[in-house]
Amino acid sequence: MSFLGNVLWFLMGGVLTGLLWWLFGALAFVSILGIPWGRACFVMGGLAFRPFGREAIRRDLLTGRQDVGTSWPGVLGNVIWFLLAGLWIAGGHLAAALACAVTIVGIPFAWQHMKLAALALCPIGQTVVPAEVAALARRRQAETVLDTMRSRA
């Protein structure tokens, strides 16, 4: 089902949203300082090309350890990103979501655009994995929090 969804997504405008991400990524690579943002744009652009069956998740949630993108430099990077490009990409995804939500058939596509719009606001520190892997990482994190809470009680 994911394959069919991705094919329909790509043919019905997904290519445009992926190219939008890649455009901002190429612009970010113009300066050496923009390379982290450019890298994130190309990763998220790949998700925008085929979002069904894949999901963005925080890297520290996935790996169990923080890195530059998930610590305070990543927060600072996301603030800069938000001001320079995040709002524009998120606005594009929101407009596409509204257009897709007009029909019942377009609702799954609108939902994907909404997820991509949220991701566009702060992509630094995120990575793209299969949806099952993201669910397992979240479940393990929840188990860790629950164990911690039980040990304190």
Solvent accessible surface area in square Angstrom, and as a share of the most:
residue,aa,sasa,rsa
1,M,194,0.87
2,S,50,0.32
3,F,163,0.68
4,L,96,0.48
5,G,13,0.13
6,N,20,0.10
7,V,56,0.32
8,L,72,0.36
9,W,5,0.02
10,F,85,0.35
11,L,130,0.65
12,M,144,0.64
13,G,21,0.20
14,G,2,0.02
15,V,48,0.27
16,L,125,0.62
17,T,14,0.08
18,G,0,0.00
19,L,89,0.44
20,L,51,0.25
21,W,0,0.00
22,W,93,0.33
23,L,98,0.49
24,F,39,0.16
25,G,0,0.00
26,A,53,0.41
27,L,104,0.52
28,A,19,0.15
29,F,90,0.38
30,V,124,0.71
31,S,59,0.38
32,I,149,0.75
33,L,149,0.74
34,G,7,0.06
35,I,75,0.38
36,P,77,0.49
37,W,49,0.17
38,G,0,0.00
39,R,142,0.52
40,A,10,0.08
41,C,0,0.00
42,F,73,0.30
43,V,51,0.29
44,M,1,0.00
45,G,0,0.00
46,G,23,0.22
47,L,10,0.05
48,A,0,0.00
49,F,30,0.12
50,R,123,0.45
51,P,3,0.02
52,F,33,0.14
53,G,35,0.33
54,R,53,0.19
55,E,44,0.20
56,A,20,0.16
57,I,3,0.02
58,R,112,0.41
59,R,54,0.20
60,D,27,0.14
61,L,45,0.23
62,L,57,0.28
63,T,74,0.43
64,G,69,0.67
65,R,163,0.59
66,Q,118,0.52
67,D,49,0.25
68,V,111,0.64
69,G,11,0.10
70,T,9,0.05
71,S,28,0.18
72,W,193,0.68
73,P,44,0.28
74,G,2,0.02
75,V,95,0.55
76,L,95,0.47
77,G,7,0.07
78,N,25,0.13
79,V,79,0.45
80,I,64,0.32
81,W,10,0.03
82,F,74,0.31
83,L,115,0.57
84,L,130,0.65
85,A,6,0.05
86,G,0,0.00
87,L,93,0.46
88,W,178,0.62
89,I,0,0.00
90,A,7,0.05
91,G,35,0.33
92,G,30,0.29
93,H,1,0.00
94,L,80,0.40
95,A,62,0.48
96,A,26,0.20
97,A,4,0.03
98,L,136,0.68
99,A,72,0.56
100,C,33,0.19
101,A,50,0.38
102,V,122,0.70
103,T,77,0.45
104,I,148,0.75
105,V,118,0.68
106,G,8,0.08
107,I,92,0.46
108,P,66,0.42
109,F,24,0.10
110,A,8,0.06
111,W,156,0.55
112,Q,15,0.07
113,H,9,0.04
114,M,87,0.39
115,K,79,0.34
116,L,3,0.01
117,A,5,0.04
118,A,63,0.49
119,L,16,0.08
120,A,0,0.00
121,L,64,0.32
122,C,59,0.35
123,P,0,0.00
124,I,22,0.11
125,G,3,0.03
126,Q,35,0.16
127,T,32,0.18
128,V,29,0.17
129,V,18,0.10
130,P,68,0.43
131,A,33,0.25
132,E,129,0.58
133,V,62,0.36
134,A,0,0.00
135,A,42,0.33
136,L,74,0.37
137,A,11,0.09
138,R,100,0.36
139,R,132,0.48
140,R,150,0.55
141,Q,83,0.37
142,A,59,0.46
143,E,91,0.41
144,T,80,0.47
145,V,69,0.40
146,L,78,0.39
147,D,87,0.45
148,T,55,0.32
149,M,119,0.53
150,R,157,0.57
151,S,92,0.59
152,R,197,0.72
153,A,120,0.93
